[in-house]
Amino acid sequence: MDPVKILLVDDNADNLMSMQVVLEKDDYAFVTATSGREALSILLKEEDFSLILLDIRMPIMDGYETAEVIYQRDKLKNIPIIFISGQDDEEAAIFKGYQAGAVDYIRKPVNTQILRSKVAIFVELYRKNKILKAQEDKLTRINGDLRKLNQELEDRVKDRTKELEDLNHELKDLNLSKDKFLSVISHDLRNPLTALLASSDRLKKSKTESPEETQHLASIIHRTSNKILEQLNELVNWAKNQREKTAFNPVSIQLRNGIDVSLEILKPNALQKDVKLENNIPENIFVKADVFMLRSILQNLAMNAIKYTPEGGIVTVSASFTDHMVEVCVMDTGIGMTPEVQQSLFKSISPVSITGTNNEQGSGLGLLLVRDFVAQHGGSIHIDSELEKGTCFKFTIPADDVAATV
């Protein structure tokens, strides 16, 4: 065990020597001072004393003043001071010493046994306090480590929970993507395939068709087949992009041209029902949209319009600007729908599908796809419809103001 340091303060060198001789067998390290000022100077440099033995009667600065100055410093106020006094008025000296901050008092001439006993007691208290302080510091470190470990554990739990939530969302997104993919195949491809089969069947069974009519049917088959192939390729790319989370890719599109592309593949269906398709979009309207999603939106809405429009009807696509958005209207002269049907069209559970005017069938999923694609563009969709007069599906999509002004 390291020796403890004791500061001896007395203006008499013989007294200092006597105290060292009395205490030297107890493994103490002594530092001496012959005045209060010298003691203060030492304490400014060294603070690790276990005890101060301080003579009261010293010139210039007595023991009382020295003790008061010592205890004014926060780092020194825990060092116990034992006053050494030869004053005759013992009780008054003791009281004044305690007022100055002393913890004990020894009267001159010093009794060696009393001196050793009292010093030993305070040194033992110092050592035990030091041990307690070390244990307290260790406990503080342990508590700090425990808090750190607990925080790390909480962070790991949060991270793991977040990973599981992200995985759950990803699984839901994948399932939704699967449903959307199937819906696109069902709505965007099944109807043109039906027209394709009808044209090829007519061509196969025809025995009296003119060469011009045959050529016309062959052109329909060829054009529709190419469009279907093109859209199948788009579907494959879209499905890949869905998996890679990069499906949404808005670009500048001249809306009129985009409508023409979307309506082109629906012309055979419209011809079969003698429904006229009209594109009334001004050429100066540009939108910021994902090409595939916009095409799917338009084809689903236009195909529905054809489905619910009697022969000889008209399906018209128009658009106008509204607050940095473009509102597109797909209007038909069809059978219309009741308010109850309108409210149920965009429900994700059991969407409504109504048989078309020529008994065309559908799953109702196409409009859910339309709703999600419009929402992904930051737009909205609503319906204006009246029974026996027709329906207008209106949706908004961001305008590309920069392209429109070029």
Buried (B, 14 or more C-beta within 10 A) or exposed (E): EEEBBBBBBBBEEEBBEBBBEBBEEEEBEBBBBBBBBBBBEBBEEEEEBBBBBBBBBBEEBBBBBBBEBBBEEEEBEEBBBBBBBBBEEEEEBBEBBEEBBBBBBBBBEBEEEEBBEBBEEBBEBBBEEEEEEEEEEEEEEEEEEEEEEEEEEEEEEEEEEEEEEEEEEEEEEEEBBEBBBEBBBBBBBBBBEBBBEBBBEBBEEEEEBEEEEEEBBEEBBEBBBEBBEEBEEBBEEBBEBBEEEEBBEBEEBBBBEBBBBBBBBBBBBBBBBEBBBEBEBEEEBBBBBBBBBBBBBBBBBBBBBBBBBBEEBBBBBBBEBEEEBBBBBBBBBBBBBEEEBBEBBBEEEEBBBBEBBEEBEBBBBBBBBBBBBBEBBEBBBEBEBEEEEBBBBBBBBBBBEEBBEE
